[in-house]
Amino acid sequence: MEQTKKRIFRLDDDAVEIAFVLDPEANIFLGDFPDFAECPRYTKNGYCWVNATNDDCPYAESGYGDCGSCPHFHCEQPRDLIGICKNELLRKEG
């Protein structure tokens, strides 16, 4: 069985490639997701990439406070762990 595979996440005319490595004990692939808080990345329209598990946004609109539960979080496919934040208060101009 292949030990690694890659997926390209595409949102708002930007793309992020993520490597997934097989955990042989659990027999599942785990993604090596970037830390967007430490190394911010923005789409050409100024939306920031975020991890769904991020829970320190001052504008979180959910009871949980995490990005994945927020209506501003947009991902390519259901249950993706990364996506972009479309909250206009966090949008970067230019």
N, C-alpha and C positions, 0 to 999 in steps of 0.2 A: 504494500500500500504506500502511496505517496506520502511523504512526511511533511511537506509544506505545500501550500497553494496560495495564490494571490487573488485579491479582488480589488477592483477599482470602483470607488464610490464617486458618483457624478451628481453634483447639485449646482444649480445656478452658474452653469458654464465653467465650473472648476472640477478638478478630479484629484482624489487622494487614493493612492495605492496602499493597501494594507496586506501584510504577510500574515498568514494563518499557519500555525505550527501544530502538528498532531501531538496531543498529550496521550501517550500510549496507555497509561493506567486508566484514564477515563474514556479513552477511545473517542475523543472529540477534538475538533480544531479550535484553538484559542487565538484570537486576533491580537497582534502587536500594535495596539492603537496608540497614536501620538498623544502627548499631553498638550492639548491646545491652550491650556492656561499658561503653561511655561513657554511654549513656542506658538504664539497666535498665528492663525492663518485666516485670510479673508477671501471671499469670492470677488470677482470683478465688480459686482454691485455693492460691495461693502458689508456683506453678511459674514459673521464670524462662524467658523467651524467650532463645534462643541461636542463633548462627550455626553451621552445621555445620562451618565451617572454623576455629572457635575452637580453639586448641590450648594454652591455659594453665590448664586446670582441674586443681586438685590431686587431684581424685577420678576422673580419667579412668581407665577400665577397659579401654582398648584399647592395643595395642602402639604405635599411632600417636599417641595422646594427644589426638586431636581429637574434638570433640563428635559429628560425623557417624558416627564408628566406635564410639561408646559405646552400650551397651545402654540407658542412661537417656535417650538422645535419641529423641524422638518427633516425627514430622512428619506432615503431613496426607496427603501423597502421596509415593510412592517418589521418591528423588532430589531432594526439596526441599532448599533450602539454609538454611532457617530452620525452627525447631521449638521445642519446650519440653524442658527438662531435668526429668526426674522423679526425680532423685536426692534422697532425703529430707534429706540433709545440706545441700543448697542451697535447700531449700524455705523460703519466707518465711511465717511465721505472722502472721495478722491482717492 
